[in-house]
Amino acid sequence: MASDQMQPGVGYGAELVGLSVLAEGPFTGRPPSVATVRVPLERVRSGPLGARLDVRVRRPGQEEARPVSLSLDGALWGIDDVPPSEDLEALLADSRFLAQHVYGVASDTLQEFERTMGRRLSWASGHRLQIDAYAPVDFRETGYDPVSKAIRFGHRADPRAPRHVPMALYRDLVAHEVTHAILDGYRPRWADAKALLDGFALHEAIADLTAMLSVFSSAGRVEQMLSAAGPKAGRDIDEKILRSGLFGLADGLFSRGAVRRPLDRSVPLEWQLDPEPHARGEVVVQAVLNTVLSLWKQRLDYPGGRASRYQIAESGARVGQQVLRMVLRSLAYLPPVDPTWTDLLRAILASDLVMMPEDAPPRPAFGADGHAKGYRETLRDAFWDIDLSTDPDARLDGLDNLEGLRYPVRLSALASDPEEVNRFIWANPRLMRAMDLDEEAGVRVERVRPTVRVAPDGFVVSEICASFVQEVTLTRREARDRLGLRTEAEYITVRGGATLRFDEGGRLCFAALKPVMDAQRQRERAETAHAEREAGGGAPAGFHTSGEREDPAGS
Ligand SMILES: [Zn+2]
């Protein structure tokens, strides 16, 4: 209940408040399926406007957004949870619920990233992300705009509804677009004008996984899907029903749209060369969902695993959340430029290894089981099926040629001061050679942050994560002589970068390197960029082209 007694206190920073949001969208039965997200309590002004989010809601038929209060009695520290109307027409016209839903899902998505990565994440746009929950635009114009760095959601007519449906009522769509905003703030070079298509495809894959697995984490919705798919629970639950629970959900979600292909298809040959970022991302999404599916089945095989349909749904939701966290944790292990799928696989495995040294199966409490596979092994298998593999666990840290580095640095400064990272790089010619840095050009240390995460054993894993980028501008002749690059332009800029992680003692414990003046890497990169330009005009201007989102499946 809203009240001024909820003043900021000692424990305020960790206080959470439960908010009802639509579990999937407005068309999941009457009353619609609802999920409760627990979001950080903060001072929220009418808008709703908080520390990180600026949500604007226009009422249907009006030109301008009008501020909406989330508190029933106007108390600034109060966020009141109001359930959605059971009546569809009333729900579609309810701007207060729309505001609560969008604020709740966006806040929950940001929190999931921050909690998993153990640090705050900033937006590319400044300290608040602007979300137009009901913009006066067609539903095809919905999305995160990489130029304005804001999100807007359109609306559309739907034969099932008496009035226009705001796109923002689809939970997956909100989570998907907020993920684009988070990734763009975190690693702007993954999808900028010079990025390769894999960077854009990585954005789509992470955004889709966040969207799907956040809907999937609501056990009630999974149970609803399972009961729609099969008449009986218990022993009749077979592969087909499991698949319909996860892949059926994924196919029906709005952020994918009907133009996307069903997820449980066979993997196309040479999918990594597909000129369309969504098509590439989809294959990786499929591999991750297959991981969830196979871990889910393992959990069901334990005694009592199939006791009820709810139990089955709950197991799936749990595994889904675990796997999503593995994926999100990996972001801090990816290089700041030119991430590839192999980098992603390696990053997921390496970050999980730090948290969980032992690769335990989903329910280890029942003792040794010869057939049970751990999370990492299952993930490796699923990626193997899409032709992606990486080093064994012992060599995932990327430190092969980086033993015996010097540390003329102060640990306290290393955790907070980019210049200390610069000194570390300069003091280690071996690292500079591994990166093929140009000694004369500047290095930009973008970010250095301590990260703190609690491992399942209750101990805190505390590390320092730093990333740097170097851009070198060469004349046509230098490009040819030093890198073997042929270009028509008078000047050409090449870039590379690295993510470095230091352990509690300040020692380098992980490195993801994209060398700068490495002739082979830059030549291959230039060839890929050239092929992408020929095939589809190069890097897309945004994440979603107009008209890409057609009607959701089944509507
Ligand atoms: Zn997208």
Residues whose N, C-alpha, C, O or C-beta is under 5 A from the ligand:
A	BS01	ZN	E204 A207 F543
